[in-house]
Amino acid sequence: MKTRLTDAFDLEHPIISAPMAFAAGGKLAAAVTQAGGLGLIGGGYGDTDWMERQFGRAGNARVGCGFITWKLAEQPQLLDLALGHAPAAMFLSFGNPAPFASRIANAGVPLICQVQTLRDAQNAASCGAQVIVAQGSEAGGHGEKRGTITLVPEVADWLAVNAPDVLLVAAGGIADGRGLAAALMLGADGVLVGSRLWASAEADVSQAMTDAAIAATGDQTIRSTVMDKARNLNWPDRYTARVLRNAFTDRWHDDLPGLLANAQKQADAWRKAWMAGDPEGSNTFVGEAAGLIHDRPPAARIIEDMVAQAEVLLTQAKGWTG
C-alpha cells in the first residue's frame, strides 16, 4: 500500500505507531518498523535512563521518538539526547513546536507534529513540520474535543491550498483496516495507531490493563483530568485524557476539589496501583477503540491484518456504484 507517507519514509505500509508514554518502548517501536511501518519510542515525561534503555532495546531498527512538548520545554536537553540516536523522525504533541523546530531541522530529522485543531495545524506547518497528525478526541490518552472524521478532511483541505508538500496523518479511533481505509478516503496519507498497538505483545502494558481494555467497549471510556491531578502533572487546561472508567474516575471525575484536598494520599495510592499494573486503583489509558480490541497479538500481525482489510475495502470501493 503506497502513499506519499510510505514514499517519504521508505515504508511498506502507511502506519506510524503512536509514541505512547510508558507503553511505547523500544521493543514495540522496533516491531512496528520491522513490520513495515514507522515505530516511535514514547519519550513521555522525560526519563533519561529509560529513554537510553529503549533506544537500546530497539537495536538497529530505524525508529523515531516522540515527546510531550510542554514537558520537553522543562527538560530541553532531552531533545539532544534523542537526536543523538539519529531518529527516523521527531514527534511533538501538546504544545508549541516552534522552540524546537530549528534544532530538529538542523539535525536533518523530519518533524512530525500532532495537532488537535486546525489552528494548531496551521502553526505546525509554519514551523516546518513535514508531517501533521490530526488527532481526534476518540484517541486514548491526551487530546481535545474535535472528532477525527471532521478534523482530518478540514486539515487536508487547508494543507492542499496552503502547504501541499506537508503530509497528513489521521489519528484517533483507528484500530483496524476500516479505520485505515477511511482515513485515506478522508485525505490522509497514513494513520497513527495508538490503542490497537498499545494492546500488542510488544507493548509495555500490564496484562491486567490489557485484559480490562479487551473486556471493555468504547462506551466505557471517559475524558477526564483526575488521573493527571492524582499524578501531580501540570497538564495545560485545554487537554484531557481518555481512559477506561473505573471506581477512581467515578469517585473523583465530578469532585476535583475533593481530589485536590486529598491529593497526596490519592497520588500515593494511584502511583502504587500504576506500578502494579492495577486497572482499578489507577487508570487504563486506552481510547474508544477499546471496543474493537479483542486480543493481544504481535504488532506485526496487527499491521498485517489492518493493511489486508484496508486493501480489500479500497479495492471494493473502486467498483462501488451505489
C-alpha positions in Angstrom: 0.0 0.0 0.0 1.8 3.1 -1.3 1.1 6.7 -0.3 3.1 9.9 0.0 3.9 8.8 3.6 5.4 5.5 2.5 7.4 7.2 -0.2 8.7 9.9 2.2 9.8 7.5 4.9 10.6 4.4 2.8 7.9 2.3 4.4 5.9 -0.7 3.2 2.7 0.5 4.9 1.3 4.0 5.8 1.2 3.3 9.5 3.0 5.0 12.4 2.8 3.8 15.9 1.9 6.4 18.5 4.7 7.4 20.9 2.6 6.4 23.9 4.3 7.4 27.2 5.4 4.3 29.1 3.8 1.8 26.7 5.7 2.6 23.5 9.2 1.4 24.3 12.0 0.3 22.0 10.6 -3.2 21.6 7.3 -2.0 20.2 8.9 0.7 18.1 11.2 -1.9 16.5 8.4 -4.4 15.9 6.4 -1.8 14.1 9.3 -0.7 11.9 10.2 -4.3 11.1 6.6 -4.9 10.1 6.8 -2.2 7.5 5.6 0.8 9.4 7.3 3.6 11.4 7.8 2.8 15.0 8.2 5.6 17.6 9.6 5.5 21.1 7.5 7.5 23.6 9.8 9.9 25.4 6.8 10.8 27.6 7.7 12.8 30.7 11.4 12.7 30.1 13.3 9.9 32.0 16.8 9.9 30.6 17.8 6.5 31.8 14.5 5.0 30.5 15.0 6.6 27.0 18.5 5.3 26.7 17.3 1.8 27.6 14.6 2.0 25.0 16.8 3.1 22.2 19.0 0.1 23.2 16.0 -2.2 23.1 15.2 -1.0 19.5 18.6 -2.3 18.4 19.4 -1.5 14.8 15.7 -0.8 13.8 15.1 2.6 12.3 12.8 4.2 14.8 11.7 7.7 15.8 11.0 9.4 19.1 8.1 11.4 20.5 7.8 14.0 23.3 5.1 15.8 25.2 6.0 19.2 24.0 5.2 21.2 27.2 7.1 18.7 29.2 10.1 18.8 26.9 10.2 22.6 27.4 11.1 21.8 31.1 13.9 19.5 30.0 15.1 20.7 26.6 18.3 18.7 26.9 16.3 15.6 26.2 15.9 16.6 22.6 19.6 16.5 22.1 19.7 13.0 23.7 17.1 11.8 21.2 18.7 13.5 18.2 22.0 11.8 19.2 20.4 8.5 18.3 19.7 9.7 14.7 16.0 9.0 14.9 13.9 8.5 11.8 11.6 11.3 12.9 10.9 13.5 15.9 7.3 13.7 17.0 6.0 16.6 19.1 2.5 17.0 20.5 0.7 19.0 23.2 2.4 22.4 22.9 4.1 24.8 20.5 6.8 23.1 18.4 8.4 26.4 17.4 11.1 26.4 20.1 12.4 23.0 19.0 11.8 23.0 15.2 15.1 24.6 14.1 17.2 22.2 16.2 15.4 19.3 14.7 15.7 20.7 11.2 19.4 21.4 11.7 19.9 17.7 12.7 18.3 16.7 9.4 15.5 14.9 11.1 11.9 15.1 9.9 9.5 16.8 12.2 6.1 15.3 12.9 3.6 17.5 14.8 0.4 16.1 16.3 -2.4 18.7 16.5 -5.9 18.7 17.7 -7.2 21.8 16.0 -6.9 23.5 12.6 -5.2 26.4 14.1 -2.5 24.2 15.6 -2.1 22.5 12.2 -1.5 25.9 10.6 1.1 26.7 13.3 2.8 23.4 12.8 3.1 24.0 9.1 4.6 27.4 9.7 7.2 25.8 12.0 8.3 23.5 9.2 6.6 20.2 10.1 6.9 17.7 7.3 4.1 15.7 8.7 1.0 16.8 10.6 -1.0 14.3 12.6 -4.6 15.4 13.1 -5.8 13.7 16.3 -9.5 13.3 17.1 -10.9 13.0 20.5 -11.6 9.3 20.1 -7.9 8.7 20.9 -6.7 7.2 24.1 -4.6 9.3 26.4 -4.5 13.1 26.0 -6.3 15.1 23.4 -9.0 17.7 22.9 -12.6 17.9 21.6 -12.6 17.6 17.8 -13.7 14.3 16.1 -11.4 12.5 13.7 -13.9 12.3 10.8 -14.2 16.1 10.6 -10.8 17.3 11.7 -8.8 15.2 9.2 -10.6 16.5 6.0 -10.6 20.1 7.3 -6.9 20.0 7.8 -6.5 18.2 4.4 -8.3 20.9 2.6 -6.2 23.6 4.3 -3.0 21.9 3.5 -4.0 21.3 -0.1 -4.2 25.0 -0.7 -1.6 26.4 1.7 1.1 23.7 2.3 0.6 21.0 -0.3 4.0 19.3 0.4 3.1 18.7 4.1 1.9 15.2 4.7 -1.2 14.4 6.7 -1.7 11.5 9.1 -5.0 10.7 10.8 -5.2 9.6 14.5 -8.0 8.8 16.9 -10.1 5.6 16.9 -8.1 3.9 14.1 -7.8 0.2 15.1 -8.4 -1.9 12.0 -8.4 -1.8 8.2 -11.7 0.0 8.2 -10.1 2.9 10.0 -7.1 2.9 7.7 -9.3 2.9 4.6 -11.5 5.6 6.0 -8.5 7.8 6.8 -7.1 7.6 3.3 -10.6 8.4 1.9 -10.7 11.5 4.2 -7.5 12.8 2.6 -4.8 11.5 4.9 -1.5 10.0 3.7 -1.5 7.4 6.5 -2.5 6.7 10.1 -1.1 6.9 13.6 -2.2 3.9 15.6 -2.2 4.1 19.4 -4.7 2.0 21.3 -4.6 -1.1 19.0 -0.8 -1.3 19.2 -1.0 -0.5 22.9 -2.7 -3.9 23.1 0.1 -5.7 21.3 2.5 -8.4 22.6 5.5 -5.9 22.5 3.8 -3.0 24.3 4.9 -2.3 27.9 1.5 -2.7 29.3 0.4 -5.0 32.2 -1.7 -8.0 31.3 -4.4 -6.8 33.7 -4.8 -3.4 32.0 -4.8 -5.1 28.6 -7.5 -7.5 29.8 -9.5 -4.6 31.1 -9.4 -2.9 27.7 -10.3 -6.2 25.9 -13.3 -6.6 28.1 -14.5 -3.0 27.6 -16.4 -1.2 25.0 -15.9 2.3 23.7 -18.8 3.4 25.8 -16.7 2.6 28.9 -14.1 5.3 28.3 -14.1 8.8 29.6 -12.2 12.0 29.0 -11.1 13.4 32.4 -8.3 15.2 34.2 -8.5 13.2 37.5 -5.5 11.0 36.6 -3.3 14.0 36.0 -4.3 15.6 39.2 -3.6 12.3 41.0 -0.1 12.3 39.5 0.5 16.0 40.2 1.1 16.6 36.5 0.5 20.1 35.3 -1.1 19.4 32.0 -2.4 22.6 30.3 -6.1 23.1 30.8 -7.0 22.5 27.2 -6.1 18.8 27.3 -8.0 16.0 28.9 -7.1 12.3 28.8 -9.3 9.4 27.7 -9.1 6.3 29.9 -11.3 3.4 31.0 -13.9 4.4 33.6 -13.4 2.7 36.9 -14.0 3.3 40.6 -11.4 6.0 40.7 -12.9 8.1 37.9 -16.4 7.5 39.1 -15.4 8.8 42.6 -13.4 11.9 41.5 -14.4 13.0 38.0 -17.1 15.3 39.3 -15.3 16.1 42.5 -11.9 17.7 41.6 -11.9 19.9 44.8 -12.3 16.7 46.9 -9.5 15.0 45.0 -7.2 18.0 45.4 -8.0 18.1 49.1 -6.7 14.5 49.4 -4.1 15.0 46.7 -1.1 13.4 48.4 -2.9 10.3 49.7 -4.6 9.7 46.4 -1.3 10.3 44.5 0.5 7.7 46.6 -2.3 5.2 46.1 -2.6 5.8 42.4 1.1 5.5 41.8 1.3 2.3 43.8 -1.5 0.8 41.7 0.0 2.0 38.5 3.3 0.4 39.3 1.5 -2.8 40.0 -0.4 -2.6 36.7 -3.7 -2.4 38.5 -6.6 -1.1 36.3 -8.9 -0.4 39.2 -6.6 1.6 41.5 -5.1 3.6 38.7 -6.2 4.2 35.1 -6.0 2.3 31.8 -5.1 4.8 29.1 -7.0 3.5 26.0 -9.3 5.1 23.5 -12.7 4.4 22.2 -11.1 1.7 20.0 -11.2 -0.5 23.1 -14.4 -1.8 21.7 -12.5 -3.0 18.6 -9.7 -4.7 20.6 -10.3 -8.4 21.3 -6.8 -9.9 21.7 -3.1 -9.1 22.2 -1.2 -10.4 19.2 2.2 -9.3 18.0 2.4 -5.9 16.4 3.3 -7.4 13.0 0.0 -9.3 12.9 -2.0 -6.2 13.8 -0.4 -4.3 11.0 -0.7 -7.2 8.5 -4.4 -7.6 9.3 -5.0 -3.9 9.1 -3.4 -3.4 5.8 -5.0 -6.5 4.3 -8.5 -5.4 5.3 -8.0 -1.9 4.1 -6.8 -3.1 0.7 -9.9 -5.2 0.3 -12.2 -2.3 1.2 -10.4 0.2 -1.0 -10.5 -2.2 -3.9 -14.2 -2.8 -3.4 -14.8 0.9 -3.2 -13.4 1.5 -6.7 -16.1 -0.6 -8.1 -18.9 0.8 -6.0 -21.9 2.1 -8.0 -24.4 2.8 -5.2 
